[in-house]
Amino acid sequence: MISLTSEENELKDKLIEEESGISHTDAECLSVALKRDEILLTDDSKMGEIAIDRGVEVYDLETLLLLSAEREIISTKGEGEKIMEKIEEKDYYIFSEAFVDSFFSELEPSFSVENKN
């Protein structure tokens, strides 16, 4: 958890006024991303659109997992399966077929090399 600066708090209040239906929490996250020039991680499509319209780079869960596989933060197929299972169970998340194919294709080279040793 982080504390908002006074500028971020002011921007949060302005976002709540300007953006119909934006939650207090989403406004806080967006104000931090804007003021600190950070990437926003969200699976909320409306929030993503608002952020993109305001010039913020936005990643969703699938993008984050793919980047983690590409950078070998998640390095084996087994690790990937465990992470996906936990997300599916806890959050009732449904991964797209295209994501699953891309994700495991990133992990298979590491998995294959590991089994050859």
C-alpha positions as CSV (number, residue, x, y, z in Angstrom):
1,M,0.0,0.0,0.0
2,I,1.2,3.5,-0.9
3,S,0.3,6.9,0.3
4,L,-0.9,9.4,-2.2
5,T,0.8,12.8,-2.5
6,S,-1.4,15.9,-2.3
7,E,-1.2,16.3,-6.1
8,E,-2.3,12.7,-6.5
9,N,-5.2,13.2,-4.1
10,E,-6.3,16.3,-6.0
11,L,-6.1,14.4,-9.3
12,K,-8.1,11.5,-7.8
13,D,-10.9,13.9,-6.8
14,K,-10.9,15.5,-10.3
15,L,-11.1,12.0,-11.9
16,I,-14.1,11.1,-9.7
17,E,-15.8,14.3,-10.9
18,E,-14.9,13.9,-14.6
19,E,-15.2,10.1,-15.2
20,S,-18.7,8.8,-14.7
21,G,-18.8,5.7,-12.6
22,I,-15.1,5.5,-11.7
23,S,-14.6,4.1,-8.2
24,H,-12.6,5.8,-5.5
25,T,-10.0,3.0,-5.7
26,D,-9.7,3.1,-9.5
27,A,-9.3,6.9,-9.4
28,E,-6.5,6.5,-6.8
29,C,-4.7,3.9,-9.0
30,L,-5.1,6.1,-12.1
31,S,-3.9,9.2,-10.4
32,V,-0.8,7.4,-9.2
33,A,-0.1,6.0,-12.7
34,L,-0.5,9.4,-14.2
35,K,1.5,11.4,-11.7
36,R,4.3,8.8,-11.3
37,D,4.4,7.8,-15.0
38,E,3.7,4.2,-14.2
39,I,2.0,1.3,-16.0
40,L,-1.5,0.5,-14.8
41,L,-2.4,-3.1,-14.3
42,T,-6.2,-3.7,-14.6
43,D,-8.6,-6.2,-16.1
44,D,-11.4,-3.7,-16.0
45,S,-12.0,-2.7,-19.6
46,K,-13.7,0.6,-18.7
47,M,-10.8,1.6,-16.5
48,G,-8.3,0.6,-19.2
49,E,-10.1,2.8,-21.7
50,I,-10.1,5.7,-19.4
51,A,-6.4,5.3,-18.6
52,I,-5.4,4.8,-22.3
53,D,-7.4,7.9,-23.2
54,R,-5.3,9.8,-20.6
55,G,-2.0,8.5,-22.0
56,V,-1.3,5.7,-19.4
57,E,0.2,2.4,-20.5
58,V,-2.1,-0.4,-19.4
59,Y,-1.5,-4.1,-18.9
60,D,-4.0,-6.7,-18.1
61,L,-3.4,-10.0,-16.3
62,E,-2.7,-12.0,-19.4
63,T,-0.1,-9.4,-20.6
64,L,1.6,-9.5,-17.3
65,L,1.8,-13.3,-17.3
66,L,3.1,-13.4,-20.8
67,L,5.8,-10.8,-20.0
68,S,6.7,-12.9,-16.9
69,A,7.2,-16.0,-19.1
70,E,9.2,-14.1,-21.8
71,R,11.5,-12.7,-19.1
72,E,11.7,-16.2,-17.5
73,I,10.2,-15.0,-14.2
74,I,7.9,-17.9,-14.7
75,S,10.2,-20.4,-16.3
76,T,8.6,-23.8,-16.5
77,K,5.3,-25.2,-17.7
78,G,4.6,-26.6,-14.2
79,E,5.0,-23.1,-12.6
80,G,2.7,-21.6,-15.3
81,E,0.1,-24.3,-14.7
82,K,0.1,-23.7,-10.9
83,I,-0.2,-20.0,-11.3
84,M,-3.1,-20.3,-13.7
85,E,-4.9,-22.8,-11.5
86,K,-4.6,-20.6,-8.5
87,I,-6.0,-17.6,-10.4
88,E,-8.8,-19.6,-11.9
89,E,-9.8,-21.0,-8.5
90,K,-9.4,-17.8,-6.5
91,D,-10.7,-15.3,-9.0
92,Y,-12.9,-17.5,-11.3
93,Y,-10.8,-16.1,-14.1
94,I,-11.2,-17.6,-17.5
95,F,-8.1,-17.4,-19.7
96,S,-8.5,-17.1,-23.4
97,E,-7.4,-19.9,-25.6
98,A,-5.1,-17.6,-27.5
99,F,-3.4,-16.6,-24.3
100,V,-3.0,-20.2,-23.1
101,D,-1.3,-21.2,-26.4
102,S,1.0,-18.2,-26.3
103,F,1.8,-18.6,-22.6
104,F,2.8,-22.2,-22.8
105,S,4.7,-21.7,-26.1
106,E,6.9,-19.2,-24.1
107,L,7.4,-21.8,-21.3
108,E,7.9,-24.9,-23.4
109,P,11.5,-24.1,-24.4
110,S,12.5,-23.7,-20.7
111,F,10.6,-26.9,-19.8
112,S,12.2,-28.9,-22.7
113,V,15.8,-27.8,-21.8
114,E,15.1,-28.6,-18.2
115,N,14.1,-32.2,-19.0
116,K,17.1,-32.8,-21.3
117,N,19.6,-32.3,-18.5
